[in-house]
C-alpha cells in the first residue's frame, strides 16, 4: 500500500462535503470531525448501508459507485483489491458517504452516524468511522452514563469529552485514525436518545471546550474524569505517563476528602497468583511508584530472584481486574505468601472528581464553576468561532 493512505482518513471528511459546491482549501484550524477506529486488522467485517449512499476513493475523491436501496455484504481484502459484494480491482480503500438523514451504516451489527472508511492492508481490513464531534460526544456520554448525574455535572462532562476529542483530532490530524472505539466508550449512534440527559448536555454546551494557555498555544488537552478522587486529583502526566504539553495540576477535592474513609477498599492476592498474572518469577519485593504531589500510585516495581519488572497502573488494573484495583490511591504490603493492596476512592484519579462535582452541583454550582475548580489553569472557548477551512 502506498504511503498516501496514512493521511487519507483525515482528508475524507473535508473532501466529501454533503454540499458538492464546497471544496477543501486548507486543513481546518479546528477539525469538525473525529475519526474513530472501529476494526483493526480484521480478516473481514459485515458492512451494511441502509438507504442511499455514494462510494468514493479517498485517494483522489473519485466516485466509485452509488446505491439507492442500500447494500449488505461481508467486506474483505483480496490480492487485487477490496471486495464488498462486488470486487473493486486496484482499489484498497473506499469511503462510504450516506446520502440523506434516512441513510445509516452498520458495522458488525452496530449502527454509526457519519461516514465510514475501509482500508485493506496486507490481507486485513481496517474500518474507521468519520463522525461529527458533537455526535461523538453524545454517543460516548450515553454509553458511559446510562444513569445520568446532575444536569450541571453532565454539562461539565460534555465539555470535557469534547475537549478530549478535539485534543486527539488535532494531535493526530495526519494519522490513520484519531481514537479507538474500544478505548473511548464509543458504541455508535444507537444509544443516542432524543432529549436524553446526554443529548441535552451536549446541545446546551455545543462547541464549548477548555483550552490551556501553555506557552501561548491555547490548545485543548486530554481532559479526563474520575469517579472518586478520595481527596485530591493528580496531574495527567503523573498517572498516564504521557506528555500532554500542558502544565495542568492536581487539586484538592474537599468533598471527596470528607468521605475518604468511606471509600476505603482492600484486595489480597497470593504472591504465586500475582506473579502468574504479571508474568514474573517468584516475588521477593514490591515497590510502589508514588506521585508525591497527589499521593497517587502510578506503577509497581516487582523484584524476583534475578531481575525487576515495572508495571504501570493501567496494566495492573487490566491484569488484576478493575473490580479489585479500584483506584490509583493505594499502598502495598507483603505478609508471608500474601500481597495486600489497600486503597481509597475509585478511578485513575485524574481530572474532574465526579463525587465532588455532584456535591458542588447539589450546592448550586454550575458547570463553569465546577470546571474552574478542577481545571484552574484553563478557560472556556467556543470552537465555533474558528474558521472551518472551507469556502464556497
Beta strands, then each sheet from edge to edge (+ up, - down):
strand 1: 23-24
strand 2: 33-42
strand 3: 45-50
strand 4: 53-57
strand 5: 62-67
strand 6: 70-77
strand 7: 81-84
strand 8: 87-89
strand 9: 93-98
strand 10: 104-107
strand 11: 110-112
strand 12: 115-121
strand 13: 124-132
strand 14: 179-180
strand 15: 208-212
strand 16: 225-226
strand 17: 264-270
strand 18: 285-290
strand 19: 297-303
strand 20: 308-312
strand 21: 330-335
strand 22: 338-344
strand 23: 352-353
strand 24: 378-382
strand 25: 390-391
sheet 1: 1+ 25-
sheet 2: 5+ 4- 9+ 12- 13+ 2- 14-
sheet 3: 8+ 7- 6+ 3- 10+ 11-
sheet 4: 15+ 24-
sheet 5: 16+ 23+
sheet 6: 17+ 22- 21+
sheet 7: 18+ 19- 20+
end
